[in-house]
Structures are given as C-alpha cells and as structure tokens.
Amino acid sequence: MFFFIGGIQPKTVTVDDQPRMCPSCGLYRSRLKRVDHYVSVFFIPLFPVKRGMPFLQCESCGSISRETGEIRYEPQKTAGRTCPYCGESVESSFRFCPSCGKRL
C-alpha cells in the first residue's frame, strides 16, 4: 500500500527587503512581498507553479496595499493613540512609549 501526500501550497516571498513608506500609517516599515504557489510533496515545496502579484505589507500597522499606494486591507485601529516613532498603540495617560521609550 502506498500513500502520496502532495499538493499545491502558498509561500510568501519577500521581493525587496528595503523598507518603504506605508500609505496607512506613514512609517517606513512596509516590505514588498508576493505569494507564490509551489508544488509540494510531503509538505516540502519543490518548484514554483504560479507567481503572485507584488504587494506592500506593513510590519507596524499590518495594512496591505498595492505598489501604487492603494490600500487593500487596513486593520481596525484600537482605542487610544499610537506612538509617532514606532507605531505601537499606547494608552492615552502614558508620557513615554513602553515599546521604544521615546517621549510622547
């Protein structure tokens, strides 16, 4: 008896590692990525089948946009405010950011 475990699996590939400005939050923390599909055998990707379209994904706010700047996905913002230096959410009573330590 022989079992074959295989299929097509997606894999996110970083196209350009240079940070770009995020159209949503304005920080330079977006990376150019794309989702490629690979034929895999026993969960090991062997060779690419289809290349995806490139997109920008922000590491700070989590938004996804096209290279042109059109925002495709923007996560809901939490109540409070965000640090202008690192983009982390902080409580309104804080005078210093707990993430980067800079004065707000």
N, C-alpha and C positions, 0 to 999 in steps of 0.2 A: 504494500500500500504506500502511495506517495502523495504527500501534501505539498502544494505550491502556494506560498504566501507572497503575493506581489500586487502591484497596482501603481497608481499614479499619486504622488504626494506633492503638496506645495512646499516651497522653501523660500524664505525671504532672504534676498541677497542685497547687501549694501553696494550700490553702484559707485557713489562718490562719497568719500569719508570727510570731505571738507564741510564744516558746518555752514549752513545758510540761514538767512533770517526767516523766522516763522511768520506767515501772514496773520496768524491769530493772536499770538502773544507778543511778537516783536523782538524776541530774543534770538540770538544766533545759536540755536540748538537743534535745527532741523537737518536731517540727513536724507540724501537722495537714495531711495530703495526701490525694489521691484520684487514681485512674487513670480518665481519661475516654477514650472511643474516638471517633475522628474519621474521617470520610470524607476520604481524601487522593487527590490527583491529582498525579502526578509527585513524590511524597514531600512534598507541601505539604499540611498539614492545613487543610481548608476549613471544615467545620462539624461540631459535635458530634452523635453518634448516640446514645451511651449514657453516662450519668454513673455513676461508680463509687461505692462506699461509702467514707466517710472513714476514715482510719486514722492512727495516730501512728507516725512513723519517726524514730528517734534518730540524730542525726548523730555521736554519740560512740561508742556500742557497736554500732549497726547493727540493733538489735532493732525489730520491727514489732509493734504492738499495736492493739487496738481503742480507741475513745474511753473506754470504761468501765474500761480498765486490764488487760483480759485479754490476755496475751501470746500472739501468734500465731506469731512466729518469734524465736528468740534464737540468735545465732551462738555457736559453741563458743568458750570462753574459752581463751586461751593460758596456758601455764605461766608462773608468776611472779606479779607483783602489778600493780595498776593505781594510777595517781595519783588521790587523792581529790579533787583540784581540777579536773583536765581530763579524766580518764578514760582517758588513754593508758596502754598497757602499758609497764612499766619492769622492768628486771632487779632481782632481789632485793638485789644488792650496791650499788645506787645510793642515794645520800643525797639527791640533788636530781633532780627530774624534768627530762629533757632537752627536753621539749616546752614546758612553761610556766615552768620554772626555780624552782619553789617547793620548799621543804624537805619531804622525806617523813618 
